[in-house]
């Protein structure tokens, strides 16, 4: 009979064969497999699954997700080993899910204007964040999709974005409003003037031409959102970059250039 770790590898292969990326789930389940091995446990039980899922004390928001990962794995194993217990749904509940924030057009304008005031005065940084926030606002792209855009993905002649490796590993084409196309063309010109035509394969770049890293993008967003009053000076919660994905009747429809 296969070990849990061997069965886990088969499970990951099967899920990805169905088109799922399964990256974060794999990382979490590796922790579960290690937990089981440390206890010399070879069969999943509800008690063990629950013990592992609730190990990060005080982080209730992750408990449901962790137990759900084990439940999916257990369902796969149950057909191979009937001794496997499938943790029932509802034994952990969490009602603290963050509600999306619906930005107004005025708030988006203010945030983008604040990006253009970022220091240093004559650097590319301010234009990069201005372009990034505007692109998220008008397209509803995920932050990872925007940061992963390659130059070849942004067709400034036809006004089409190619967003690669989205959910289920597929790609999609996104037509751009003329105002967005103008803003992206203006950014590309500034970027090339600042760094050279062949500085980086990425469309949106850091000050020296490297890829924008999410952790730095979030820090800039949190700083600016406090400056413009979207959150208090000491708030650890509030509007998120991800909230640009949610529709709003007052949402900006055209790219604000602020030039």
N, C-alpha and C positions, 0 to 999 in steps of 0.2 A: 504494500500500500504506500502511496506517495506521502511524503511529509507535508506539513502545512505550508512550508515555504515553497515546495515544488508545486503544490496545488495552487498557491497564490500566483506563481509565475504563469501557470496555464490560464488562470482567471484574467490576469492583466492582458495576456496575448489575445484571449477571446474578446474582451471588451474593446480593445483597440481594433481588432478585426471587424468589429461592428461599426467603426467610425468614430468612437469616442477617444478624446485625447487622454483622459484619465491620468493626468499628471499629479494633481493635488491628492486625488483619492489614493493613488499608488504610494505617495509619501506617507499619508496617514496610516495606511494599512501595513506598511513596513514596520511602523511603530507597534502596531497590534501584534504582528507576527513575532517581533522581538519580545514583547510582553508575554506572549504565550510560551515561547521557548524558555524564558527565564523562570517560568513556573512549571516547566516540564509537562505542559498541557498539550495534548495532541488532538483534542476534540473541542470545538467551540461550544460553549454553554452560554445561556443568557446571563448567568451570574458573572462569568469572566468578561463577557462583552461589556456589561454594564460597569464593572469595576474599571476596565480600561478606559471606556468612553468618558467617565467622570473624574479621571485622574487630574486634569488641570483644574484644581479647585479655584472657584471664583470666576471661571470662564464659561459660564453656562451657555453662552451663545454657540460654542463649538461642540457641546455635548451631543445635541441632536444630529449634527452632521457626522460626527465620528461614529455614532451608533448606526446611522444609516449606511455608512461605508461597510461596517461589519455585517449588517443585515444582508446587503447584496452579495457579499462574499459567502456568507453562510447559506444563502439560498442556492448558490452555485454548488457548494460542497454537499448539501443535503442529498442530492441525487446520487452522489458518489459514496457517501457515508451517512446512513440514516440516523446515526447517533448524534449528528450535528443538530444543535438547537438553533432555531431562527428567532432572534430577539423580536418580540412583538412591537408593533408601532404603538405610540402613545405612552410608553413607560417613562419617557423623558419629554417634557414639554418646555417650550421657551416662547414667551410672548413679547420679547424685547426687540424684535426685528425693527430696524430703522426704517421709518417712512421716508419715501423720496421727497426731496425738496424741489419745488417747482419754481425755477428762476423766472423773474420778470425780465422784460427786455431792458428796463432801466438798470437792473442789477448786473446784467451781462455787460452792458455798456460801461458801467462803472468799473467792473473788474478788468475789462480789457484796457481801459484808460489807465488804470493803476499799473498794469503790466508794462505799459509804455513809459512809465516813470521809474522803472527799475534801474539801478546803477549797474555798471558805469554808463555814463551819458552817451558815449559814441561807440558802444559795443553792440554786438548782435543779440545779446541775451534778451533785451526788452522786446525785440521784434519776434524772437522765437516764441516767447510766452504769449505775446499778443496773438500771434498766428495760431498757436496751439489751442488757446481758450476759444477763439473764434471758430476754429474748425470743429471742435467738440460741440459747440453750441448750435451750429447750423446743420450738422450731419448726424448727431447722435451716436457717433463712433465710440467704441470703447477706448479708454486711455491707452491700453496696450496696442490696439490697432493703429492709433495715431502715432505713437512713438515708434512703431515698427515699420512705418511707411518708408519704402525705398524710393529713390529718385525715379526709377523706372515705373513705379506704381502711380505716379502723379503725371498724367498726360495733360500738359498745359495747352496743347494744341486742340484737343477734342473736348477738354473739360471733364475728363472721366478719371475717377480714382479706382484703383484695383486694390481691394482689401483681401489679403491672402491669409490662408490658414485660419479661417474663422471657425465657428462651432462645427463639429463633425469633420474638420479638416477641409472644408470647402472654401472657395473664394467667391467674392461678389463684386460687382461693378456699381459704382456710385456716381451718378451724374451731379455736376456742380452748378450752383447758381452762378450767373456771370459775375456777381460781386465777389463771391468766394474765389472764383477763378482769378480775378484781378488781384485779390489779396495774396493768393498763393504765388502768383507770378511776381508780385512786388517783393515778397519774402525771398523767393529764389534768387532774384537779382541782388538783393542786399547780402544774402548768404555768399553768393559767388564773388561779389566785390570784396567781402570781408575775408574769405578763406580760400578763394580760388575755385575754379570750375570743378576740379576733381578731388575735392577735399574729403568727401565721405560718401558712402553709398546711401546714407539715410537722408530723407528729405528735411526733417526737422533735426537740427543738430545743437550740441552744446557749444560753448563759446570757442573752443579750440577744434571743433569739427567732429568730435566723437558723438556717439549715440546719447540721446537724453535718457537718463536713468530715472525710473519711477520715483525712487525715494527723494530725489532732489526736486522733481516736479511737484510732489505733494508738499514738500516744505515751502516752496515758493507760493503755491496755492493757499496754504494755511496762513502764511504771512500776509498775503494780499487780502484774503477774505476777512482777516481781522482789521486790516487798515481801512477797508471800505465799509465795515460795519455788518458784514454778513454773519459774523460770530464775535463774541466778546473776547477781550484780551486774554482771558484765562480759560476760555472754553476749549474742551477737548472733543466736542461734538458740534455738528452743524452741517450746513450744506457741503456736499461732496462733489468731486469731479465726476464721479459716476452718475450723479443726478442729472447731468446734462443729457443723459439718454432718455429721460422721461418726457413725454409730450406735455406741452402747455399751450393753451390758446394764445397766450401773450408772448410765447417764445419768439426770439429773434428769427426772422426768416432770411435776412440778407446779412452778409458779412460787414461788420462795422470797421472801417479802416483806421479812423482816428488819425489820419495823416494831416 
